[in-house]
Amino acid sequence: MDETYKVAMTRFDDRIRVAGTAELAGFDSSLPQKRKNTIEMVIRDLFPKSGDFNQAEFWTGFRPMTPDGTPIIGATPYENLFTNTGHGTLGWTMACGSAHILATIMQGLECRISDESELGLSRYA
C-alpha cells in the first residue's frame, strides 16, 4: 500500500494488480488519464523492473455507496427480492455482518438491530 497516493498492490501469479483510485462518477466507467498516470507512476517508482508496462491493462469497477455511508440491507417491495448493497469501500469489511443481518431478515427472525428500518431502502423515502 502506498499511503501517499492511496494505491494498493497485489501480486497475481506473474502479474501485479495495482488499484486504489475512487471517483464519484455515477455509472461512468471511464478512467481519467490522470488516474492512470498516478497508478503507473507509483508502480514504476516502487517496482521499476517488475514487467512490461506497455502491457498494462486499465479497467474500472463499481462500488455502490449510499449518501449516508450505511448499506441498504433488507426486503424490497417485490416478493423474494432483498438487497445487501451500498457498502462502498467497506464491502469486504462488512460482508459477514451484513450477510448475517440479511439471512436473519430473510428467515423472518428477529434482528438484533433495534430498528431494522435504519438499514432499509425506506429510509430514503
N, C-alpha and C positions, 0 to 999 in steps of 0.2 A: 504494500500500500504506500503510495506516495502522498503524504499528508498535505504537501504544498498544493498540489494540483488535484487532489481527491481522485486519483486514478488507482484502480486495483488491478493486479496482475495475477494470473493463474496459469500454471503450465498444464497443457492438454497434450499428452504424448509428445509429439515432435513439434508442437505449436505452442504459442503463448497467446492467451486471451487477455486483452487489456480493455478495461471498462471503467466507467465511473462518471461520465457526464450526465447531467439531468437537465431537461428542458420542460418548461410548462408550455406544451405545444398542442394540446388537444389531440387530434388523431393524425397529426402531420408526422410522417415517418422519415422526413428528410433529415440529413445530418449536416449541420452547417460546417463549412470548410474550416473555420477556426477551431471547432471541436476536434476535427480530425488532426489538425496541426498540433494541438496540445497533446493528444494521445500519442502521436508519433514522436513528438519531441521527448516526452517522458521515457518511452521505451528505448529510444536511441541513446539518451543520456545514461540510463541505468544498465542497459544491455546492448552496447553498440555492435557486438558481433553475434547477436542472437539469431540472425536469419536474414533472409532477403526481404527487405522492407517493401520492395516493389510488388511482392505477392500479397501484401496486406489486404484483407477484406474488411470493409466497414459496413456495419448494419445497425439498425436501431430496434428497440423493443419497447413495449408499453408497460408502465407500472401504474395502474389506475390508483388515483388518490381521491380522497374526499376533501371538501373545503375545510372541515374541522379536524382532519387527521385521524378520525376514528373510522374503522372499516364498517361496511354495511353487511350485517350478518342477520339472516332470518328469512322468514316467509315473504312471499310476494302475493299480489292479488290473484296470481294464477295457481291453480291446483298443482301440487307437487313440484313447484319451481321455487328454489331457495337461492339466496345469494350469500357469498362469502368473498367479498371483493373490496377494493379501495384501501389496501394496506400500504400502498406506496413503496418506499424503500424498506419497510419493515415486514415484508411478506414472509420471509423465512423465519424471522424472529417471532412473529405472532402466529405462525401456521398451526402449531399444535393446540394452543389455547383456543384459537378461532374455530378449528375443526371440532374440538370438544363441545364448544358452545353450540355450533350448528347441529351436531349429531344429537345433542340434548333436545334442541328445539324440534328437530325432525321427528323424534320419537314421542313428542308430546309430553316430555317430562318437565319437571320444574327446573328452571335455570337458576344457577347460583347468583347470577347478576340480579340485583334488586329490581332494576327496571329494564327489562328486555327491549323496550321500545327505544332506548337510547342507542341501540345498535341497528335498528331497523331503518329501512328506506323512508318510513313515515315521518322521521324526524325532520325531513326537508319539506314536508307538505305545508 
